[in-house]
């Protein structure tokens, strides 16, 4: 027969300590078992590990009767440093502290629940990012696209020239802008559709991302083997129509990294991949384009690889080689997504994923000889992260884990489409449009402006009336555009996180965006510099530095602001899809208008007009940033969904 302390009665501490109790006052016999209610585990943790008595645990909570009915106590005493600890009175029942729980081996990103240092005091670093393995796969997938997109920019001028050598430079510039715009125009039409599909429970984020990668890979192959401008434009359009990867990746990052303290670094991964792609892509395209002409001793007639007539397919399709390598890289990243990436959709993540199962089986097979002593999960134990942690904790505490059961997750109702578009969402998308427009136009103009031949001597008629380009070769164009990545990557890794942490997302956005119009204003004056390497390259680096420092702080800030403006988690993919559509519209209009404007400038000997118009667009976008605010995001709704999931798991366990 057990005896339990009545917690509604609070005895006098002095009387409790100094005077013994009658055995019959609260006891239940000599052989009665004593049941001590120690309260919550957190309360006992607080007593034994920190020396504090929580308010929920009164003096009565530490008293009980022994087997003979005599009441004993744990005496509170103060030590030399002022903290309180419990001393055991001889003959009393000793409460042992709860076992120290080891960190789970199941998830590398699980937080140690016994860490005494609060999260707010921990420094935010790249190594502290949660879900690093998942972010790494998304990074690889994102990296494959800018490599493919920027590699063609090193040779697109010469590729279009090879289609019809009789075309003037102004027409080539306009067609280059059209090719650039075909991809983004198709994205503009389909991105919101893919965003809605990614929000649906039957598809989810992962499958949409896979479709986008495979579509981009096929489009890259078709573009490389094109022989006419029309076929090249068709394959560029095809690749863009199936590609909504940026919006889906932003959505998945937002769901993987819900803590706003880590989001600036997490969202910075995508622009970082772009800068890495800007380094690798143009160099790859410039080096591998037209290999028979650039490396005749290796691939040309009479060479070891080329044989008597040279490599025939390189002669037929001189710009196929860089596109083949790009397609292989994209396909490899799609394979990593299939086998290694988890679904993050709120309900679709609970369905069976044969790709992840196959990936885990392959990983287990590869590790079988290196780590013979390790834990093997039981068949069918794939559960959400929270369920794994709960079951592991139960097993550590000594109880037998229950039979794993996947809870039936209620489908979350989507917010009505018309209610998504708050004033802050619309203004944030408008600033996003202006940013994407002038950055994409700058990229398109640069890759045409650099290889355009210099204007004849004496063609200048005034301070603003001058024309021509810098007359660089394809290899030098690739090297010049790689400078953008060389400048941007260190800024993104070392400078941006610290400045953003001190200034905040919106303030840093407003502070650094004006560097873009400054770069656009001075860019056309490069043609007035004498054609000397030691003069042209430093001046070009200054222009690139101003533009890159602006985009380094603007691009991730724009992503974070769009994400935090989302009014509800059920429309997260939709809003990011619309944001990508808006960005694609801007990246369609920007290069097309930029190429058209550059063609007019070259024709009428006023090449700077298009650059200065770009500066006006950038300044208007900067003005819009003063009308928006950084929202709180969808995190509150996410907490509600998490609570519903926890309650559902409790019902299943019961």
N, C-alpha and C positions, 0 to 999 in steps of 0.2 A: 504494500500500500504506500503510495507516494505522498509526499508532503510538499506543497508549493507555497512560497511566500506570497502574502497578500500585498500587492504593490500599491494599493490605495491607502495603506497605512504607513505613515512616515514616523518611525519611533524617534525619541530623543536620543541624539548621538551620545551624550554623556551617560545617560542611564543605560544605554545599550552596551557601552564599553565597560563601565565600572562595576555594574551589578550583574551577577549571574541570573539567568532566567530559570523559572520553574520548569521542570521537565514536562509537566502536563499542560503548560500554558500554550504551547504551540506545536508540540510533538505529536507523534502518532504511533508510538510503540517502539520497542527495542529493535525489532527487526524490520522496521519500515525503511524502505528505500527513499533516498533523498533526491528530488528532482529540482535542480537549480536552474532557474530561468535567467540566463545571462544577458538577455536583451538582444539587440541586434549585433551582428558581427562587427559592424563599424564601431559600436560602443566599446566592445572589448578591445578592439584594435586601438582605440584612442587611449584607453586606460594603460595598456601594457606597453605600447610603443611610444606614446607621446607624454604619458604622465598626467593627462588632463582628465577631469571628470565631466562628461557632457551633461548638459542640463536635463536631458531625457533620462539619465540614470541617476536616481536619488540615492541617499544613503541607505534607504530600505532595499535598494536593488542589490546591495552587496552583503546582505545578511540572510541567514537561513538557519535551519535547525539541523542538528546532527542526528544520528540514529537514535540517541537516547533522549531527544527532545531538547537538549541544551543548545541555546543560540550562540553562534560564534560569528565573528566579524573579521573583515579585512580592514585594518586600521590605516587611515590616510595620514601620512607624515610628510613633512617638508624636508628636503635635503638641503645641502649647503647652497646650491645655486638657485633656490627658490622654487623649484618645480616640485610637484606633488607626486608621490608614488605610493603604492599599496604594500604594506608589510603584512606578512602572514602571521596570524596569531596561532600559537601551538594548539593543536587539536581541532583547528578549523578546516573547512573544506577549501583546498587550494584550486583556484580557477586557472587553468593553463591558457596561455595566449593561443590564438588561432594559428595554425600552421602557415608558414610563409609560402605564399603561392609563387611558383616559378613561372617565368614568362612562357607563353605557349610556343611550341615549336611548329604549330600549324601555319601561322601567318607571320611573315617577317615584319609586318607593319603594326602588329598589335602593341598597344601602349601598356607599359608596366603599371598595373593598378596600384602598386605599393611604392611608386616613385614619390618621394617626399617633396620634390621640387615641383611647384605648380607649372603648368604649361606656359602661363603668361610670362614666367621669368626665363624660360628657355630661349636662347638665341635662335632666330630663324635662319637656316642655312640650306644649301642645296641638299645636303645629306639628311636633313630633317624632314624632307618632303615625304608624305605618306604614299603608299601604293607605288613604290618606285619601279617595280617590275612592270606594272601595267603602263605607267607613264613612259617607260623606255620603249615599249612596243609601239605606242602611239607616236613617239618621237621618230622611230625608224620609218613608220608609215608616212609621216609628214615629210620627212627628209627626202623621200624618193620623188616626190612631186616637184619641188623647186629645182632639183637637179635636172629633171626632164624638161621643165618649162624654160629654165634659164640657159640650158645648153644650146637650144636652137637660136637664141638671141645673138650668139657669137657669129653665126654663119647665115642667118636668115636673109640678110641683104644680098649675099653672094648666091644663095640658093635661088632666090627670086630672079636674080640676074641671069642665072643659068637657064631658067625656063624660057626667057626671051631677052637675049642680049641687046636688042634694039631699044628697049624701054629706057626713057630718061630717068635720072635719079629722083625727080619729084614723083613720078609714078611708082617707082620702087618704094619710096617712103610711105606713100599712101597704102600700097598693098601690104607692106609690113604691118602697118597699123590695123588693117582689116584682119590679117591672120591672127594678130594678138587679140583682137576683139571677138573673133569667132568662138574661141574657147569660153570666154567669160560671158558672151551673149547666150550661149547654150546653158551655161550654169545659171544665169539669171532666170531663164524660163523654168528650169527644173529644180532649182535648189529648194524652194519652198515646198514643192511636192515631195521631194526626198525627206525634207524635215518633218512633214506630217507623217510620212511612212515610218520614219525613225521613231516617232512618238507612239506609234501603234504597237499593241502588245503582240501581234502576230509576226511582226518583222523585227523591231528593235534596232539598236544602234549598230551592232556588229555586222549584220548582214548588209546593211546599207553601205557601210564602210568598205566591205569586201567588193560589192558591186562597183563602187567608185574606183577602187584600185585596179580591178580587172579592166574596166572600161578605159581608164587612162592608159593602161599598158597597151591595149589594142590600138588606141588612137595614136600613140607614139610610134608604133610599128608602121601603121599605115602612112603617117606623115613622112617617115624616113624613106619610104619606097614610092613616094609621089613623084610624078613626072610633069605635072601641070599645076598651075595656081589653083584651079578649081578643085582638083583632088586633094591638094594640101588643105584647102579650106574645109572640105567635107570631113576629113579625118580629125581636124582640129575641133570642129563642131561636135563630132561624135564623142570625142574624149571629154569635152565639157558637159555634154548632156547627161552622161552617167556619173559625173563627178560632183558630189556635194560633201567631199571629205572634210573640208575645213570646218563647216558648221557642225558636222557630226562629232569631230574631234573636240571642238570646244564644249559641246554638250557633255561628252564623256569625261572630260577633265573636270567640268563643274560638278559632276556626280561622283567622281573619284576623290576629289579634293573639295570637301564642303566647307572646311574651315577657311574663313576669309583671310586669315593671316598668311596662309600658304598660297593663296590664289594668284597673287602677282607673279611669283616665281613659276608656278605651274603653267599659267597662261603664257608666260614668257618663252616657254619651250617651243611654241609654234613659230614665233618670229625668229628665234635662234636657229631653228631648222632652215628657215628661209635664207638667213645670212650664210649658213654653212653651204646651202645649195647654191647661193650666189657665188661662193668661192669655187666650189667643185664644178658646177654646171658649165659656166662659160669656158673654163680651162679645158674641160672634157670635150665640149663642142668644138672649141678652136683647135685643139690638138688632133682630134679624130676626124674632123670634117675633110672630105675630099682627100683620102689617104694616098691615092695614086699620084696626085699632084704634089702633096707635101712630103711623101716618103716613097719616091720612085725606086730607091734601092731596095726597099723591103717588099712593096706590093706591085711595083711597076713591071713592065716587060723585061724578061731576062733576069729577074730577081729570084731569090731562093723560094719565096712563097708564091710570087706571081707567075712563075714559069715563063713560057715563051711570049704570051700575049698579056700578061698581068692578070690580076684577079678580076674575072669578068663581071661579077656582080657589083664590085666597087666602081667599075667603069660605067655600068648602067645606072647605078644609084649611088652617086658619090657622097650623099649625105645620110646614108642609111646606117653606117656604123655607130655613130653616137646615139642614134635612136634605138638600135638593138640593145646596146648596153643599158640605156635608160629603162627599156621595157623589162629587161632581166632584173634590174634592181627593184622596180615596182612590183613585179611578180613575186620576188623574194620577200618583200615586206608584206604582201598579201598572205603569203604562207605563214609568216610569223603571226599575223592577226588571226588567222584561222585556228592555229594550234595553241596560241599563247594568250590571247586577249579574252577577258571576261566580258560578258554582257552587263551593261550598267542600267538598262531600262528597269523601271521600278517593278514591273511584273514579269517582263520577258526574261529577266535573269534567273527565274526559278524553273524554267523549262530545261529539258535535257539538251546539252550541247555536245554533239558527237566530236566536234573539232577539238574542244578542250579535253575531252576524255582521251582522244587519240594522242594529244600533246602530252598529257600526263603519263600515259603508257610509254610513249617514246622516251620521256625524261627518266622514268623509272628504269627502263631497260638500259639506258646509257649509264646510270649511276649504280647499277647492280654490283659491279666489281669494285668500285671505289669506296663504297660505304656499305659493308655487309651488315653492320649492326645499326638498324634504324627502324623507326616505327612504320608500320604498314596500315593505312586506313582500311577499314572493313568495306566490303562491297556495298554500294548504295548509300554511302555516308556523305555524299556531296550535299552540303547544306550551306545556307548563308553564313557569312562571317560571324554574326551575332550568335547563331545557333551553335556553331563550333565552339565558341568561347564559353557558352553556358554549359555545354556538355562536358568540356574539358574541366571546368571548375568543379562540376559535380563529381567527376572521377577523381580529382585531386582530393576533394573532401571526403572521399571514401565511399560514396554511394555508387551504385551501378548505373552507368548511363542508360537512359531509356532508348527504346528502339527508335532510330531516326525516322522521322516522318516529315515530309515536306508540307508545310502549312498551305492551306488554300488561301491565297492572297486575294483579297477583294480588289477588283479593278477600280482604279481611281477615276473619278469623273473629270473630264477635261473642262477647263475654263472655256466659256463661249468665245468664239473667234473674235467677235466684235468688241469684247471687253478687254482684250489684250492690249489694245492700242491706247495707252495712256499718253498724256502730253509728254512725260519724261521719256517714254519709250520712243515716241516719234522723233523728238528732238535729238535723242542719242543716235538714232539711226541716220538722221540727217547729217550730223557731224561725222558719222562713220562713212557716209557716202562721199562727202567732200574729201576726207582723208584718203580713201581708196582711190578716188579719181585723180588727185594730183600726184600721188605716189606712182600709180600705174602709168600715168602719162609721162612722168619723169623717166621711168624705166624704158618705155617704148621710144621716147625721144633720144635717150642716151645711146641706145643700141643702133640707131640710124644716124644720129648726129656725128658719132665718132668715126665711122668709116666713110662718110660723105667726103668727097674730094674738096680740097681747099679752093676758095674762090680765086680767080685770077688777080694778079697784082693790079692795083689801080681801080678795082671795082668799087671800093668804098667811096660813098658820096656824102657822108656826114657822120655825126656821132651815133645815130641809130640806124643808118642805112648801110648795112654790110651783110654779106651772105657767106655761103660755104660751110664746110665742116672742118674736122681735124685730120681727115685723110689717113686713118689708121688701118692697118691690115687686120685680117680676122683673128690672128693669134694675139695681136696687141689689144684688140677689142675685148677678147676674153680675159686678158690680164688686167685691163683697165676696169672692167666690171667686177672682177674678183676683188679689187681694192675695196669695194663696198662691203663685202663680207669680212675682209681683214680688219676694217675699221669697226664694223658693227659688232662682231662677236665679242671682243674684250669689253666693249661698253655694256653689252647685255649681261655678261657674266659677272663683272666686277662692279660696274658703276651704277647701272639701273637699279638693282635691288636695294642698295644703300640709300640712294637718293629718293626712291619711291617710298621707302620706309620712313624717311624723315619728312618728306613733303606730302605724301599721300598721292593717290592715283589721279584725282582730278586736277590738283594743283600742279603736279609735274606735267600733266598733259598740256595745260595752258601755258606753262613756262617754256617748254621746249619746242612746241609746234611752230612758233615764228621763225625758227632756223630754216625751215623749208622754203618759204618765200624768199629769204635772203639768198639761198643757194640758186633759186630759179632766176633771180634778178641778175646775178653775176655770171651765170653759166654761158650765155651766148658771147660774152666778151672774150672767151677763150680763143675764138678764131682770130682775134687781133694780135695774139701773142706770136712771136716768131716761131717757126717750126724747128725748135731746138728741144731736145729731150729734157735737158736740165731746166728748161723754162716751162714747157707744157705740162709735164707730169706733176710737179709740185702744185701748180695752179689747179690742175684737175683734182688732185687730192684734197685741196681746200674746199672745192665745191662739193665733193663727195662727203667730206667730213661734216659740213653743215647739214646736208640732207640726211645723212645716216644718224647723226645725233638726234635729229628731230624724229625720225621714224622709230628709233630705238625706244623712245619714251612714249610715242603716240600710239603705235600699233598695239602693244599689250594693254595699254590703258583703255583704248577703245573696246577691246574684247572684254575686259573686266567691267567696264561701264555698261555694256550691253547685257552681260550676264547678270549684273546686280539690278538692272532695270526690269528683269523678268518678274511679272506679278505672281506667278504660280508655277510650281514644279511640273505640273501636268502639261504645260506649254513651253517647256524649256527648249526642246528640240525644234519646235515650231518657230520660236523667236530667233534662235540661232540660224535656222534655215532662212528666215526672212532677212536676217542680217547678212547672210552670205549672198542672198539674191540682190540685196541693195549694193553690197560690195561688188558683185559681179556686174551689175548694171553700170556702176562707176568705172570698173576696170574694162568695160566694153566701150563706153563713151570716151573715156580718157585717151586710150591709145588711138582710137579712130580719129577723134578730133585733133589729137596731137600730131599724128602722121599727116592729116590733111593740112593742118596749120603750118607744119614744117615744110611741106611741099610748096605751099603758097609763099612762105618766107624765102625759100631758095629761088623760087621763080621771080619774085619781085625784089630780091636783094634786101630783105628785111627779116633775117632769120631770127632775130631776137623777139619778134612780136609774140610768137607762140609761147616762149618761155615767160614773158612778162604777164601774159594772160593766165598762165598757170599760177603765178604768184598771187594774182587777184583771187583765184579760186581758193588757194590755201588760206589767205587772209579772211575770206568769208567763212570758211570752216572754223577758223580760230574764233571768230566772233560768235558762232553758234555755241561753242563750249561754255560761254558765260551764261547761257540760258538753261543748262542742264544741271542735275545734281546726281550724286552717287547714291543709288537706291540701296535698300537693305537686302535685295535679292529675294530668292525663293526659300531661304533657309528656314523661316518660321513654318512654312507649309511642309517643308521636308521633315522638320521635327515632329509635326503632327502625324505624318505618314509613318515615321519610325515608331512612334508610340503605338499607332494602330497595329503595326507589324508585331511589336513586342506583346501586345495584348492578345493577338491572334495566336502567337506561339505558346503563351501561357494556357490558352484554352485547349490547344492541341495536346500539351503536356498533361493537363488534368484529365 
